[in-house]
Amino acid sequence: MKRIVCFGFLLLSTYAVTAQDEGEITKRERIDRSKNIFIGGGGSFTLGENIGDYSLGYNLEAGFLKRLNRVLSIGPSISYLRFDYDPEATNDERGAYYGEGDIPVDWYSNTYETWGDKYPTTAGNTYDYRYLLTLEGGDLSLISLALNIKLNFIPITEDKKVSVYGFAKPFISFSDREAVTGSGVREVWESYELRKGTANESDDELYYYQGDQKWYPDGYEEEWDSEGFPVLEKETAVTGGIFIGPGVEFVPTNAFSFYFQAAFGYTFPVSYVSTESYDDTIDSYIDDEFPMVKKGFPSLNLQFGVSYNF
């Protein structure tokens, strides 16, 4: 009996020692800091053709991640993305809308006799004109709530100093496009017939031939605001989309780590200013929807950030 008891005690002791060894091994493999709070920001760029009249934007993001294992992390975040309307994108040839009109006969009624002989008062003479837009407002911003799914390409260990990862961030977003105001200034291409066709040519530079073949304002300016053009009103909407991309994190198992990532984003249709989406004709200028479009908004967002791991 004593032999059996001693043998049993020996087996239990052996099992306990073995379990203790396994416990130590498990502890060495486990990542102590499995949660983190992060904050980051950086520059944003529109992607593709006809993606609005906007300059460089910026983005801000803050969130929480829980490391489920050495490869996968998941958690929520909130972000702010903004693109400011860029007047220079509209006040160039992209913002000029061209047409052609007849020269009124009465412009010739009091011409000098020699000019009247050379350019008789008959219809059919035409001149080129254009409307040049001057706009302001129209800034686009999005506040988004996202689910972050982060996948480390190489499993995290306690001694790893650099980690490369990929991520996906499906999100819902509140979009806001500010109201747009401005004017359309009509200009006339310098025409010899048109400018010599007035009796008071010396009193009006527009109708005096300069010989420089330039566009000249003809004094007509059409004010733009939401009262006359409802499409210019401020617009808000709830939409969604996704960000995907790669990133790199430095000292991921320390209390503080740093990261850089590039997020390629696509936001479902939102309203924004895009003059280039329209042909440069008067028909575009008088379109009820001009200069707005409502479609998907792709962007590239570069982001630097810091994480507190605990």
BALOBA-1460 file (C-alpha; in Angstrom, 3 decimals):
// residues 310
<rec num="1" residu="m" x="0.000" y="0.000" z="0.000"/>
<rec num="2" residu="k" x="2.805" y="2.410" z="0.878"/>
<rec num="3" residu="r" x="4.388" y="1.637" z="-2.472"/>
<rec num="4" residu="i" x="1.168" y="2.530" z="-4.308"/>
<rec num="5" residu="v" x="0.788" y="5.802" z="-2.349"/>
<rec num="6" residu="c" x="4.413" y="6.736" z="-3.011"/>
<rec num="7" residu="f" x="4.049" y="5.897" z="-6.679"/>
<rec num="8" residu="g" x="0.883" y="8.000" z="-6.927"/>
<rec num="9" residu="f" x="2.562" y="10.932" z="-5.165"/>
<rec num="10" residu="l" x="5.470" y="10.668" z="-7.587"/>
<rec num="11" residu="l" x="3.117" y="10.817" z="-10.591"/>
<rec num="12" residu="l" x="1.311" y="13.903" z="-9.251"/>
<rec num="13" residu="s" x="4.596" y="15.656" z="-8.548"/>
<rec num="14" residu="t" x="5.812" y="14.935" z="-12.052"/>
<rec num="15" residu="y" x="2.544" y="16.308" z="-13.529"/>
<rec num="16" residu="a" x="2.755" y="19.459" z="-11.412"/>
<rec num="17" residu="v" x="6.316" y="20.160" z="-12.498"/>
<rec num="18" residu="t" x="5.367" y="19.568" z="-16.108"/>
<rec num="19" residu="a" x="2.341" y="21.914" z="-15.838"/>
<rec num="20" residu="q" x="4.553" y="24.564" z="-14.242"/>
<rec num="21" residu="d" x="7.001" y="24.331" z="-17.137"/>
<rec num="22" residu="e" x="4.168" y="24.687" z="-19.666"/>
<rec num="23" residu="g" x="2.872" y="27.682" z="-17.746"/>
<rec num="24" residu="e" x="6.236" y="29.397" z="-17.984"/>
<rec num="25" residu="i" x="6.423" y="28.678" z="-21.720"/>
<rec num="26" residu="t" x="2.910" y="30.086" z="-22.244"/>
<rec num="27" residu="k" x="3.842" y="33.221" z="-20.356"/>
<rec num="28" residu="r" x="6.841" y="33.795" z="-22.548"/>
<rec num="29" residu="e" x="4.682" y="33.526" z="-25.702"/>
<rec num="30" residu="r" x="1.860" y="35.760" z="-24.456"/>
<rec num="31" residu="i" x="1.830" y="39.492" z="-25.349"/>
<rec num="32" residu="d" x="1.243" y="41.397" z="-22.129"/>
<rec num="33" residu="r" x="-0.062" y="44.617" z="-23.747"/>
<rec num="34" residu="s" x="-3.028" y="43.405" z="-25.756"/>
<rec num="35" residu="k" x="-4.990" y="46.692" z="-25.882"/>
<rec num="36" residu="n" x="-4.158" y="50.101" z="-27.267"/>
<rec num="37" residu="i" x="-5.580" y="53.567" z="-27.730"/>
<rec num="38" residu="f" x="-4.346" y="55.389" z="-30.822"/>
<rec num="39" residu="i" x="-4.531" y="58.830" z="-32.389"/>
<rec num="40" residu="g" x="-3.218" y="59.971" z="-35.756"/>
<rec num="41" residu="g" x="-3.602" y="62.367" z="-38.658"/>
<rec num="42" residu="g" x="-2.114" y="63.536" z="-41.923"/>
<rec num="43" residu="g" x="-2.724" y="64.751" z="-45.466"/>
<rec num="44" residu="s" x="-5.472" y="63.598" z="-47.816"/>
<rec num="45" residu="f" x="-5.682" y="63.612" z="-51.618"/>
<rec num="46" residu="t" x="-8.510" y="63.040" z="-54.087"/>
<rec num="47" residu="l" x="-8.024" y="60.114" z="-56.472"/>
<rec num="48" residu="g" x="-9.049" y="59.704" z="-60.108"/>
<rec num="49" residu="e" x="-10.389" y="62.073" z="-62.749"/>
<rec num="50" residu="n" x="-13.096" y="64.701" z="-62.187"/>
<rec num="51" residu="i" x="-13.035" y="64.237" z="-58.406"/>
<rec num="52" residu="g" x="-14.035" y="67.765" z="-57.528"/>
<rec num="53" residu="d" x="-12.434" y="71.192" z="-57.366"/>
<rec num="54" residu="y" x="-10.565" y="70.591" z="-54.130"/>
<rec num="55" residu="s" x="-7.092" y="71.177" z="-52.776"/>
<rec num="56" residu="l" x="-5.065" y="69.042" z="-50.389"/>
<rec num="57" residu="g" x="-7.199" y="67.866" z="-47.477"/>
<rec num="58" residu="y" x="-6.428" y="66.479" z="-44.046"/>
<rec num="59" residu="n" x="-7.624" y="63.685" z="-41.776"/>
<rec num="60" residu="l" x="-7.746" y="62.980" z="-38.026"/>
<rec num="61" residu="e" x="-8.557" y="59.673" z="-36.315"/>
<rec num="62" residu="a" x="-8.748" y="58.241" z="-32.788"/>
<rec num="63" residu="g" x="-9.701" y="54.754" z="-31.694"/>
<rec num="64" residu="f" x="-9.275" y="51.628" z="-29.622"/>
<rec num="65" residu="l" x="-7.888" y="48.211" z="-30.630"/>
<rec num="66" residu="k" x="-7.955" y="44.866" z="-28.871"/>
<rec num="67" residu="r" x="-5.356" y="42.280" z="-29.943"/>
<rec num="68" residu="l" x="-7.213" y="38.960" z="-30.176"/>
<rec num="69" residu="n" x="-3.996" y="37.062" z="-30.854"/>
<rec num="70" residu="r" x="-0.531" y="37.701" z="-32.248"/>
<rec num="71" residu="v" x="-1.967" y="38.333" z="-35.730"/>
<rec num="72" residu="l" x="-5.449" y="39.844" z="-35.508"/>
<rec num="73" residu="s" x="-6.677" y="43.033" z="-33.796"/>
<rec num="74" residu="i" x="-10.107" y="44.641" z="-33.904"/>
<rec num="75" residu="g" x="-11.794" y="47.761" z="-32.523"/>
<rec num="76" residu="p" x="-13.754" y="50.984" z="-33.246"/>
<rec num="77" residu="s" x="-12.513" y="54.423" z="-34.308"/>
<rec num="78" residu="i" x="-13.890" y="57.851" z="-35.144"/>
<rec num="79" residu="s" x="-12.366" y="60.009" z="-37.874"/>
<rec num="80" residu="y" x="-12.685" y="63.444" z="-39.465"/>
<rec num="81" residu="l" x="-11.838" y="64.041" z="-43.132"/>
<rec num="82" residu="r" x="-11.961" y="67.458" z="-44.781"/>
<rec num="83" residu="f" x="-11.323" y="68.854" z="-48.268"/>
<rec num="84" residu="d" x="-11.437" y="72.613" z="-48.859"/>
<rec num="85" residu="y" x="-12.808" y="73.986" z="-52.125"/>
<rec num="86" residu="d" x="-9.962" y="75.408" z="-54.225"/>
<rec num="87" residu="p" x="-10.937" y="78.532" z="-56.265"/>
<rec num="88" residu="e" x="-7.893" y="78.084" z="-58.489"/>
<rec num="89" residu="a" x="-9.323" y="74.791" z="-59.699"/>
<rec num="90" residu="t" x="-12.365" y="76.642" z="-61.059"/>
<rec num="91" residu="n" x="-10.982" y="80.076" z="-62.014"/>
<rec num="92" residu="d" x="-8.987" y="78.770" z="-64.945"/>
<rec num="93" residu="e" x="-9.977" y="77.208" z="-68.249"/>
<rec num="94" residu="r" x="-11.856" y="74.517" z="-66.307"/>
<rec num="95" residu="g" x="-14.156" y="77.235" z="-65.030"/>
<rec num="96" residu="a" x="-14.864" y="78.900" z="-68.382"/>
<rec num="97" residu="y" x="-18.002" y="77.966" z="-70.326"/>
<rec num="98" residu="y" x="-18.149" y="79.029" z="-73.952"/>
<rec num="99" residu="g" x="-20.869" y="80.071" z="-76.380"/>
<rec num="100" residu="e" x="-21.451" y="81.952" z="-79.609"/>
<rec num="101" residu="g" x="-23.972" y="84.711" z="-80.266"/>
<rec num="102" residu="d" x="-25.169" y="86.983" z="-83.046"/>
<rec num="103" residu="i" x="-23.973" y="90.579" z="-83.144"/>
<rec num="104" residu="p" x="-27.129" y="92.755" z="-82.794"/>
<rec num="105" residu="v" x="-27.886" y="94.740" z="-85.928"/>
<rec num="106" residu="d" x="-28.344" y="97.987" z="-83.985"/>
<rec num="107" residu="w" x="-24.683" y="97.850" z="-83.016"/>
<rec num="108" residu="y" x="-24.014" y="98.780" z="-86.643"/>
<rec num="109" residu="s" x="-26.729" y="101.406" z="-87.035"/>
<rec num="110" residu="n" x="-24.493" y="104.325" z="-86.060"/>
<rec num="111" residu="t" x="-21.162" y="103.156" z="-87.384"/>
<rec num="112" residu="y" x="-18.802" y="105.332" z="-89.320"/>
<rec num="113" residu="e" x="-19.732" y="105.393" z="-92.964"/>
<rec num="114" residu="t" x="-16.620" y="103.531" z="-94.075"/>
<rec num="115" residu="w" x="-17.194" y="100.775" z="-91.512"/>
<rec num="116" residu="g" x="-20.868" y="100.646" z="-92.470"/>
<rec num="117" residu="d" x="-19.868" y="99.971" z="-96.049"/>
<rec num="118" residu="k" x="-17.379" y="97.282" z="-95.065"/>
<rec num="119" residu="y" x="-19.635" y="95.607" z="-92.478"/>
<rec num="120" residu="p" x="-23.238" y="96.075" z="-93.617"/>
<rec num="121" residu="t" x="-26.062" y="95.928" z="-91.061"/>
<rec num="122" residu="t" x="-27.166" y="92.378" z="-91.732"/>
<rec num="123" residu="a" x="-27.700" y="89.567" z="-89.281"/>
<rec num="124" residu="g" x="-25.484" y="86.527" z="-89.216"/>
<rec num="125" residu="n" x="-22.299" y="88.011" z="-87.791"/>
<rec num="126" residu="t" x="-21.311" y="86.191" z="-84.610"/>
<rec num="127" residu="y" x="-19.006" y="86.659" z="-81.657"/>
<rec num="128" residu="d" x="-17.513" y="84.301" z="-79.072"/>
<rec num="129" residu="y" x="-18.251" y="84.722" z="-75.391"/>
<rec num="130" residu="r" x="-17.735" y="82.785" z="-72.181"/>
<rec num="131" residu="y" x="-18.772" y="82.805" z="-68.539"/>
<rec num="132" residu="l" x="-15.926" y="82.630" z="-66.062"/>
<rec num="133" residu="l" x="-16.925" y="81.329" z="-62.638"/>
<rec num="134" residu="t" x="-15.823" y="82.824" z="-59.345"/>
<rec num="135" residu="l" x="-17.028" y="80.605" z="-56.499"/>
<rec num="136" residu="e" x="-16.456" y="80.174" z="-52.787"/>
<rec num="137" residu="g" x="-17.723" y="77.823" z="-50.098"/>
<rec num="138" residu="g" x="-18.351" y="74.190" z="-51.024"/>
<rec num="139" residu="d" x="-15.919" y="72.676" z="-48.498"/>
<rec num="140" residu="l" x="-16.525" y="68.956" z="-47.991"/>
<rec num="141" residu="s" x="-16.161" y="67.192" z="-44.629"/>
<rec num="142" residu="l" x="-16.975" y="63.706" z="-43.350"/>
<rec num="143" residu="i" x="-17.260" y="62.449" z="-39.773"/>
<rec num="144" residu="s" x="-17.054" y="58.640" z="-39.762"/>
<rec num="145" residu="l" x="-17.452" y="55.807" z="-37.305"/>
<rec num="146" residu="a" x="-15.443" y="52.760" z="-38.410"/>
<rec num="147" residu="l" x="-14.756" y="49.170" z="-37.442"/>
<rec num="148" residu="n" x="-10.980" y="48.578" z="-37.603"/>
<rec num="149" residu="i" x="-9.755" y="45.129" z="-38.631"/>
<rec num="150" residu="k" x="-5.956" y="44.906" z="-38.438"/>
<rec num="151" residu="l" x="-3.938" y="41.909" z="-39.652"/>
<rec num="152" residu="n" x="-0.219" y="41.608" z="-38.856"/>
<rec num="153" residu="f" x="1.615" y="39.957" z="-41.727"/>
<rec num="154" residu="i" x="4.219" y="38.562" z="-39.290"/>
<rec num="155" residu="p" x="3.003" y="37.457" z="-35.827"/>
<rec num="156" residu="i" x="3.812" y="39.853" z="-32.988"/>
<rec num="157" residu="t" x="6.386" y="38.744" z="-30.375"/>
<rec num="158" residu="e" x="7.796" y="40.497" z="-27.319"/>
<rec num="159" residu="d" x="11.149" y="41.169" z="-28.949"/>
<rec num="160" residu="k" x="9.797" y="42.444" z="-32.290"/>
<rec num="161" residu="k" x="10.599" y="46.108" z="-32.994"/>
<rec num="162" residu="v" x="8.867" y="46.561" z="-36.354"/>
<rec num="163" residu="s" x="5.558" y="45.148" z="-37.553"/>
<rec num="164" residu="v" x="4.049" y="45.360" z="-41.048"/>
<rec num="165" residu="y" x="0.274" y="45.048" z="-41.289"/>
<rec num="166" residu="g" x="-2.767" y="45.482" z="-43.480"/>
<rec num="167" residu="f" x="-6.138" y="46.851" z="-42.439"/>
<rec num="168" residu="a" x="-9.736" y="47.326" z="-43.512"/>
<rec num="169" residu="k" x="-12.089" y="49.955" z="-42.071"/>
<rec num="170" residu="p" x="-15.732" y="49.760" z="-43.150"/>
<rec num="171" residu="f" x="-17.486" y="52.899" z="-41.935"/>
<rec num="172" residu="i" x="-20.677" y="54.891" z="-41.782"/>
<rec num="173" residu="s" x="-20.283" y="58.612" z="-42.278"/>
<rec num="174" residu="f" x="-22.043" y="61.950" z="-41.857"/>
<rec num="175" residu="s" x="-21.104" y="64.116" z="-44.852"/>
<rec num="176" residu="d" x="-21.427" y="67.896" z="-45.010"/>
<rec num="177" residu="r" x="-20.941" y="70.036" z="-48.120"/>
<rec num="178" residu="e" x="-21.062" y="73.763" z="-47.395"/>
<rec num="179" residu="a" x="-23.226" y="76.159" z="-49.422"/>
<rec num="180" residu="v" x="-21.671" y="77.701" z="-52.531"/>
<rec num="181" residu="t" x="-21.836" y="81.361" z="-53.577"/>
<rec num="182" residu="g" x="-20.162" y="83.370" z="-56.301"/>
<rec num="183" residu="s" x="-20.743" y="84.818" z="-59.737"/>
<rec num="184" residu="g" x="-20.425" y="84.163" z="-63.426"/>
<rec num="185" residu="v" x="-18.672" y="86.988" z="-65.291"/>
<rec num="186" residu="r" x="-19.314" y="87.116" z="-69.022"/>
<rec num="187" residu="e" x="-16.340" y="87.863" z="-71.238"/>
<rec num="188" residu="v" x="-16.132" y="88.475" z="-74.982"/>
<rec num="189" residu="w" x="-13.330" y="87.386" z="-77.280"/>
<rec num="190" residu="e" x="-11.874" y="90.406" z="-79.022"/>
<rec num="191" residu="s" x="-13.586" y="90.704" z="-82.396"/>
<rec num="192" residu="y" x="-12.552" y="93.338" z="-84.924"/>
<rec num="193" residu="e" x="-16.070" y="93.625" z="-86.334"/>
<rec num="194" residu="l" x="-17.651" y="93.802" z="-82.905"/>
<rec num="195" residu="r" x="-15.286" y="96.382" z="-81.469"/>
<rec num="196" residu="k" x="-15.323" y="98.712" z="-84.452"/>
<rec num="197" residu="g" x="-19.099" y="98.414" z="-84.722"/>
<rec num="198" residu="t" x="-20.110" y="101.202" z="-82.324"/>
<rec num="199" residu="a" x="-20.395" y="104.919" z="-82.660"/>
<rec num="200" residu="n" x="-18.945" y="105.527" z="-79.186"/>
<rec num="201" residu="e" x="-16.023" y="103.171" z="-79.440"/>
<rec num="202" residu="s" x="-13.728" y="105.576" z="-77.591"/>
<rec num="203" residu="d" x="-16.065" y="105.548" z="-74.576"/>
<rec num="204" residu="d" x="-16.110" y="101.803" z="-74.109"/>
<rec num="205" residu="e" x="-12.868" y="99.853" z="-74.062"/>
<rec num="206" residu="l" x="-14.747" y="96.622" z="-74.642"/>
<rec num="207" residu="y" x="-15.712" y="97.663" z="-78.147"/>
<rec num="208" residu="y" x="-12.418" y="99.214" z="-79.057"/>
<rec num="209" residu="y" x="-10.098" y="96.963" z="-80.991"/>
<rec num="210" residu="q" x="-6.905" y="96.370" z="-78.995"/>
<rec num="211" residu="g" x="-5.117" y="94.036" z="-81.342"/>
<rec num="212" residu="d" x="-4.071" y="91.680" z="-78.524"/>
<rec num="213" residu="q" x="-6.633" y="88.897" z="-79.041"/>
<rec num="214" residu="k" x="-7.688" y="88.599" z="-75.397"/>
<rec num="215" residu="w" x="-10.927" y="88.043" z="-73.509"/>
<rec num="216" residu="y" x="-12.575" y="91.185" z="-72.121"/>
<rec num="217" residu="p" x="-15.424" y="91.468" z="-69.570"/>
<rec num="218" residu="d" x="-18.509" y="92.956" z="-71.184"/>
<rec num="219" residu="g" x="-19.963" y="94.287" z="-67.928"/>
<rec num="220" residu="y" x="-22.459" y="91.490" z="-67.303"/>
<rec num="221" residu="e" x="-22.074" y="89.588" z="-64.031"/>
<rec num="222" residu="e" x="-24.524" y="86.991" z="-62.755"/>
<rec num="223" residu="e" x="-24.597" y="86.546" z="-58.985"/>
<rec num="224" residu="w" x="-24.767" y="82.974" z="-57.702"/>
<rec num="225" residu="d" x="-26.425" y="81.877" z="-54.459"/>
<rec num="226" residu="s" x="-28.881" y="79.286" z="-53.238"/>
<rec num="227" residu="e" x="-31.902" y="81.587" z="-53.778"/>
<rec num="228" residu="g" x="-31.413" y="81.625" z="-57.525"/>
<rec num="229" residu="f" x="-29.736" y="78.224" z="-57.790"/>
<rec num="230" residu="p" x="-31.106" y="75.726" z="-55.225"/>
<rec num="231" residu="v" x="-28.395" y="73.191" z="-56.041"/>
<rec num="232" residu="l" x="-25.890" y="75.516" z="-54.326"/>
<rec num="233" residu="e" x="-27.533" y="75.043" z="-50.931"/>
<rec num="234" residu="k" x="-25.683" y="73.331" z="-48.099"/>
<rec num="235" residu="e" x="-26.204" y="69.564" z="-48.211"/>
<rec num="236" residu="t" x="-25.788" y="66.962" z="-45.496"/>
<rec num="237" residu="a" x="-26.260" y="63.207" z="-45.792"/>
<rec num="238" residu="v" x="-25.556" y="59.888" z="-44.139"/>
<rec num="239" residu="t" x="-23.386" y="57.642" z="-46.269"/>
<rec num="240" residu="g" x="-20.727" y="54.955" z="-45.871"/>
<rec num="241" residu="g" x="-17.669" y="53.391" z="-47.415"/>
<rec num="242" residu="i" x="-14.433" y="51.604" z="-46.662"/>
<rec num="243" residu="f" x="-10.736" y="52.307" z="-46.156"/>
<rec num="244" residu="i" x="-8.111" y="49.668" z="-46.893"/>
<rec num="245" residu="g" x="-4.338" y="49.792" z="-46.971"/>
<rec num="246" residu="p" x="-0.947" y="48.853" z="-45.521"/>
<rec num="247" residu="g" x="0.910" y="50.193" z="-42.507"/>
<rec num="248" residu="v" x="4.045" y="49.818" z="-40.451"/>
<rec num="249" residu="e" x="4.302" y="50.015" z="-36.648"/>
<rec num="250" residu="f" x="7.470" y="50.595" z="-34.635"/>
<rec num="251" residu="v" x="8.065" y="48.938" z="-31.210"/>
<rec num="252" residu="p" x="4.554" y="47.429" z="-31.154"/>
<rec num="253" residu="t" x="4.974" y="45.722" z="-27.758"/>
<rec num="254" residu="n" x="6.236" y="48.769" z="-25.841"/>
<rec num="255" residu="a" x="3.997" y="51.045" z="-23.821"/>
<rec num="256" residu="f" x="4.155" y="53.577" z="-26.662"/>
<rec num="257" residu="s" x="4.421" y="52.671" z="-30.334"/>
<rec num="258" residu="f" x="4.349" y="54.719" z="-33.526"/>
<rec num="259" residu="y" x="2.811" y="53.971" z="-36.876"/>
<rec num="260" residu="f" x="2.518" y="55.174" z="-40.460"/>
<rec num="261" residu="q" x="-0.175" y="53.982" z="-42.826"/>
<rec num="262" residu="a" x="-1.725" y="54.741" z="-46.215"/>
<rec num="263" residu="a" x="-5.492" y="54.353" z="-46.483"/>
<rec num="264" residu="f" x="-7.195" y="54.089" z="-49.853"/>
<rec num="265" residu="g" x="-10.783" y="55.152" z="-49.257"/>
<rec num="266" residu="y" x="-14.034" y="55.072" z="-51.155"/>
<rec num="267" residu="t" x="-17.066" y="56.973" z="-49.887"/>
<rec num="268" residu="f" x="-20.468" y="56.170" z="-51.345"/>
<rec num="269" residu="p" x="-22.103" y="59.016" z="-53.343"/>
<rec num="270" residu="v" x="-21.933" y="62.464" z="-51.758"/>
<rec num="271" residu="s" x="-22.537" y="65.962" z="-53.166"/>
<rec num="272" residu="y" x="-19.504" y="68.066" z="-54.103"/>
<rec num="273" residu="v" x="-18.319" y="70.758" z="-56.544"/>
<rec num="274" residu="s" x="-16.855" y="69.355" z="-59.770"/>
<rec num="275" residu="t" x="-16.798" y="71.799" z="-62.689"/>
<rec num="276" residu="e" x="-14.573" y="69.460" z="-64.689"/>
<rec num="277" residu="s" x="-17.344" y="66.873" z="-64.760"/>
<rec num="278" residu="y" x="-19.225" y="69.181" z="-67.156"/>
<rec num="279" residu="d" x="-18.406" y="70.088" z="-70.753"/>
<rec num="280" residu="d" x="-17.149" y="73.648" z="-71.226"/>
<rec num="281" residu="t" x="-20.323" y="74.832" z="-72.959"/>
<rec num="282" residu="i" x="-23.140" y="77.216" z="-72.125"/>
<rec num="283" residu="d" x="-25.482" y="74.220" z="-71.940"/>
<rec num="284" residu="s" x="-23.460" y="73.033" z="-68.938"/>
<rec num="285" residu="y" x="-23.525" y="76.492" z="-67.385"/>
<rec num="286" residu="i" x="-27.335" y="76.637" z="-67.441"/>
<rec num="287" residu="d" x="-27.762" y="73.032" z="-66.267"/>
<rec num="288" residu="d" x="-29.901" y="72.943" z="-63.088"/>
<rec num="289" residu="e" x="-27.344" y="70.695" z="-61.350"/>
<rec num="290" residu="f" x="-24.239" y="72.655" z="-62.359"/>
<rec num="291" residu="p" x="-21.576" y="72.725" z="-60.877"/>
<rec num="292" residu="m" x="-22.494" y="69.913" z="-58.460"/>
<rec num="293" residu="v" x="-22.211" y="66.173" z="-58.853"/>
<rec num="294" residu="k" x="-23.340" y="63.396" z="-56.553"/>
<rec num="295" residu="k" x="-21.197" y="60.321" z="-56.856"/>
<rec num="296" residu="g" x="-18.567" y="58.219" z="-55.120"/>
<rec num="297" residu="f" x="-15.604" y="60.039" z="-53.619"/>
<rec num="298" residu="p" x="-12.270" y="58.160" z="-53.673"/>
<rec num="299" residu="s" x="-9.315" y="59.471" z="-51.685"/>
<rec num="300" residu="l" x="-5.846" y="58.617" z="-50.420"/>
<rec num="301" residu="n" x="-5.114" y="59.389" z="-46.774"/>
<rec num="302" residu="l" x="-1.598" y="59.333" z="-45.344"/>
<rec num="303" residu="q" x="-1.499" y="59.104" z="-41.573"/>
<rec num="304" residu="f" x="1.127" y="59.286" z="-38.834"/>
<rec num="305" residu="g" x="0.126" y="58.313" z="-35.319"/>
<rec num="306" residu="v" x="0.992" y="57.109" z="-31.836"/>
<rec num="307" residu="s" x="-0.497" y="54.266" z="-29.757"/>
<rec num="308" residu="y" x="-0.586" y="53.750" z="-26.017"/>
<rec num="309" residu="n" x="-0.427" y="49.995" z="-25.362"/>
<rec num="310" residu="f" x="-1.625" y="48.516" z="-22.079"/>
